[in-house]
């Protein structure tokens, strides 16, 4: 059954498929090629291979597996948002955690499909994402609700403790387990200033020690536990963005040559 209002003869979607399992990728590409309004432009085994090929092609939507070798779906999504924002992403995964889906939607994914979805729903998603900008599924709805509740709790706690943007950044770094010197390097402040802010934050939250501070921040919705990979990825992304800002400033400072 075709549910999308955008599956019309005049509408065409150009697609790329990223899936590391060859037999799955080949089967998906073969099925998509049977759809007259879907053009499979190219496919790749991982994010790195996809991004190397992307500048040579024009696509509308990418079907992106989350668990990939070399460069996974999350890393690939971040690069797409930064360098190719016109390309819309649908995540394909076996994961069913609404909180993770919520994060991926916040990071720029236009929809999230479980790999056991029907082929018809997948095609509907392609058209909805290209022509409407998103495609809602049951797990996306759960993620949006979870995200709304999470944001409400976070905002309420920020207001309750009158936390500035810098306070929030430092709080997150403390809960990540960073030392005062590491945080100082990140926010361009002295270690002494970070030590003072750390002490003030513990008092504001009402924590007697660092362990209690992290626990209370989690309960208040001010911090969400992250894996080492997620923390490292954020740090790498920040370094890339910092380098880009420096490069742009350098370009703007250079006089025009004639």
C-alpha positions as CSV (number, residue, x, y, z in Angstrom):
1,X,0.0,0.0,0.0
2,X,1.4,3.4,-1.0
3,X,0.8,5.9,1.8
4,X,2.9,8.8,0.8
5,X,1.1,11.6,-1.0
6,X,4.3,12.4,-2.8
7,X,4.6,9.1,-4.7
8,X,3.5,10.6,-8.0
9,X,4.7,9.9,-11.5
10,X,6.3,13.4,-11.8
11,X,8.3,13.0,-8.5
12,X,11.7,11.3,-8.5
13,X,14.1,10.7,-5.6
14,X,17.8,10.2,-6.2
15,X,19.2,7.9,-3.5
16,X,22.5,6.6,-2.2
17,X,22.7,3.4,0.0
18,X,25.3,2.9,2.7
19,X,25.3,-0.7,4.1
20,X,28.3,-2.8,5.1
21,X,26.7,-6.2,4.5
22,X,27.1,-6.8,0.8
23,X,24.2,-9.2,0.3
24,X,21.8,-6.8,2.2
25,X,23.1,-3.8,0.2
26,X,22.8,-5.6,-3.2
27,X,19.2,-6.8,-2.3
28,X,18.2,-3.3,-1.2
29,X,19.7,-1.7,-4.3
30,X,18.0,-4.3,-6.6
31,X,14.6,-3.7,-5.0
32,X,14.9,0.1,-5.2
33,X,15.9,0.0,-8.9
34,X,12.5,-1.7,-9.6
35,X,10.8,1.5,-8.4
36,X,10.4,3.7,-11.5
37,X,10.5,7.0,-9.5
38,X,13.6,6.0,-7.5
39,X,17.1,6.4,-8.9
40,X,19.9,4.6,-7.0
41,X,22.8,6.9,-7.9
42,X,25.5,4.9,-6.0
43,X,26.1,2.7,-3.0
44,X,28.9,2.3,-0.5
45,X,30.2,0.0,2.2
46,X,30.9,2.6,4.9
47,X,30.8,6.3,5.6
48,X,34.3,7.0,4.4
49,X,33.8,5.4,1.0
50,X,30.4,7.2,0.7
51,X,31.9,10.7,1.5
52,X,34.7,10.1,-1.0
53,X,32.3,9.4,-3.8
54,X,29.6,12.0,-2.8
55,X,31.3,15.1,-4.4
56,X,31.0,13.3,-7.8
57,X,27.2,12.8,-7.6
58,X,24.0,14.6,-6.9
59,X,21.6,12.8,-4.5
60,X,18.5,13.8,-2.5
61,X,18.4,11.2,0.2
62,X,20.9,8.8,1.7
63,X,19.8,5.5,3.4
64,X,22.4,5.3,6.1
65,X,23.1,2.2,8.2
66,X,24.1,3.1,11.8
67,X,26.6,0.4,12.5
68,X,29.4,0.6,9.9
69,X,33.1,-0.2,9.9
70,X,35.8,2.5,9.5
71,X,33.3,5.4,9.7
72,X,29.9,4.7,11.3
73,X,26.5,6.3,10.6
74,X,26.7,8.8,13.4
75,X,30.1,10.2,12.2
76,X,28.9,10.2,8.6
77,X,25.7,12.1,9.6
78,X,27.8,14.8,11.4
79,X,30.0,15.3,8.3
80,X,26.9,15.5,6.0
81,X,25.3,18.1,8.3
82,X,28.5,20.2,8.2
83,X,29.6,19.8,4.5
84,X,26.5,18.6,2.6
85,X,23.4,20.0,4.4
86,X,21.3,19.6,1.3
87,X,21.6,15.8,1.5
88,X,18.8,14.4,3.7
89,X,19.5,11.3,5.8
90,X,17.3,8.4,6.8
91,X,18.9,6.1,9.4
92,X,18.4,2.4,9.0
93,X,19.2,0.3,12.1
94,X,18.2,-2.6,14.3
95,X,18.4,-0.4,17.4
96,X,15.2,0.5,19.1
97,X,16.2,3.0,21.8
98,X,14.0,6.1,21.6
99,X,16.7,8.2,23.4
100,X,19.3,7.3,20.7
101,X,16.8,8.0,18.0
102,X,16.0,11.4,19.6
103,X,19.8,12.2,19.5
104,X,20.1,11.2,15.9
105,X,17.0,13.4,14.9
106,X,18.6,16.3,16.9
107,X,21.8,15.7,15.0
108,X,20.1,16.1,11.6
109,X,18.5,12.8,10.6
110,X,15.2,13.2,8.9
111,X,13.8,9.8,9.8
112,X,14.7,6.6,11.5
113,X,13.6,3.2,10.1
114,X,14.1,-0.2,11.7
115,X,15.6,-2.7,9.4
116,X,12.5,-5.0,9.8
117,X,10.3,-2.3,8.3
118,X,8.4,-3.1,5.1
119,X,9.9,-2.1,1.8
120,X,6.8,0.0,1.0
121,X,7.4,2.0,4.2
122,X,11.0,2.5,3.2
123,X,10.0,3.9,-0.2
124,X,7.3,6.1,1.4
125,X,10.0,7.5,3.7
126,X,12.2,8.4,0.7
127,X,9.5,10.5,-0.8
128,X,8.3,12.0,2.4
129,X,11.8,13.1,3.4
130,X,12.6,14.6,0.0
131,X,9.3,16.4,-0.5
132,X,8.1,17.0,3.1
133,X,11.4,17.1,4.9
134,X,10.7,14.3,7.3
135,X,9.1,10.9,7.8
136,X,7.4,9.9,11.1
137,X,7.4,6.4,12.4
138,X,6.3,5.0,15.7
139,X,9.9,5.0,17.1
140,X,10.4,8.6,15.8
141,X,7.2,9.6,17.6
142,X,8.4,8.0,20.8
143,X,11.8,9.8,20.4
144,X,10.1,13.1,19.9
145,X,8.1,12.7,23.0
146,X,11.1,11.6,25.0
147,X,13.1,14.5,23.6
148,X,10.3,17.0,24.6
149,X,10.3,15.6,28.2
150,X,14.1,15.7,28.3
151,X,14.3,19.3,27.1
152,X,11.6,20.4,29.5
153,X,13.4,18.9,32.5
154,X,16.7,20.4,31.3
155,X,15.3,23.8,30.8
156,X,13.6,23.7,34.2
157,X,16.8,22.8,36.0
158,X,18.9,25.4,34.1
159,X,16.4,28.1,35.2
160,X,16.2,26.7,38.8
161,X,20.0,27.0,39.3
162,X,20.4,30.0,37.0
163,X,23.1,28.4,34.9
164,X,24.8,30.4,32.2
165,X,25.8,28.8,28.8
166,X,29.4,28.5,30.1
167,X,28.2,26.9,33.4
168,X,26.3,24.3,31.3
169,X,29.4,23.5,29.2
170,X,31.6,23.2,32.2
171,X,29.1,21.1,34.0
172,X,28.9,18.7,31.1
173,X,32.7,18.5,31.0
174,X,32.9,17.8,34.7
175,X,30.4,15.0,34.4
176,X,32.3,13.6,31.5
177,X,35.3,13.2,33.9
178,X,37.5,15.9,32.5
179,X,40.1,17.6,34.7
180,X,40.1,21.3,35.4
181,X,43.1,21.8,33.1
182,X,41.4,19.9,30.2
183,X,38.2,22.0,30.7
184,X,40.3,25.2,30.8
185,X,41.9,24.3,27.5
186,X,38.5,23.7,25.9
187,X,36.9,27.0,27.0
188,X,40.0,29.2,27.0
189,X,40.0,30.0,30.7
190,X,42.6,29.5,33.4
191,X,42.6,26.4,35.5
192,X,42.0,28.6,38.6
193,X,38.8,29.9,37.0
194,X,37.6,26.4,36.3
195,X,38.4,25.3,39.8
196,X,36.3,28.2,41.2
197,X,33.4,27.4,38.8
198,X,33.6,23.7,39.7
199,X,33.3,24.6,43.4
200,X,30.4,27.0,42.8
201,X,28.5,24.4,40.7
202,X,28.9,21.8,43.5
203,X,27.4,24.2,46.0
204,X,24.6,25.3,43.6
205,X,23.5,21.7,42.9
206,X,23.9,20.8,46.6
207,X,26.5,18.1,46.2
208,X,29.0,17.2,48.8
209,X,31.5,15.5,46.4
210,X,32.1,15.0,42.7
211,X,30.3,11.6,42.6
212,X,27.2,13.0,44.2
213,X,27.4,16.0,41.8
214,X,27.3,13.7,38.7
215,X,24.4,11.7,40.2
216,X,22.3,14.8,41.0
217,X,23.0,16.3,37.5
218,X,21.7,13.1,35.9
219,X,18.6,13.1,38.2
220,X,18.0,16.8,37.4
221,X,18.2,16.1,33.6
222,X,21.3,18.3,33.4
223,X,23.6,15.5,32.2
224,X,23.1,12.4,30.1
225,X,25.6,9.6,30.5
226,X,27.7,9.2,27.3
227,X,30.1,6.5,26.1
228,X,33.8,7.2,25.6
229,X,33.2,7.0,21.8
230,X,30.5,9.7,22.0
231,X,32.8,12.0,24.1
232,X,35.8,11.4,21.8
233,X,33.7,12.0,18.7
234,X,32.4,15.3,20.1
235,X,36.0,16.4,20.9
236,X,37.2,15.5,17.4
237,X,34.2,17.4,15.8
238,X,35.0,20.5,18.0
239,X,38.6,20.4,16.9
240,X,37.5,20.3,13.2
241,X,35.2,23.2,13.7
242,X,37.8,25.2,15.6
243,X,40.3,24.6,12.8
244,X,37.7,25.8,10.2
245,X,37.0,28.9,12.2
246,X,40.7,29.7,12.4
247,X,41.1,29.1,8.7
248,X,38.1,31.4,7.9
249,X,39.6,34.2,10.2
250,X,42.9,33.8,8.4
251,X,41.3,34.1,5.0
252,X,39.4,37.2,6.1
253,X,42.5,38.8,7.4
254,X,44.5,38.3,4.2
255,X,44.5,41.3,1.9
256,X,43.2,40.9,-1.6
257,X,45.9,40.2,-4.2
258,X,45.7,41.9,-7.5
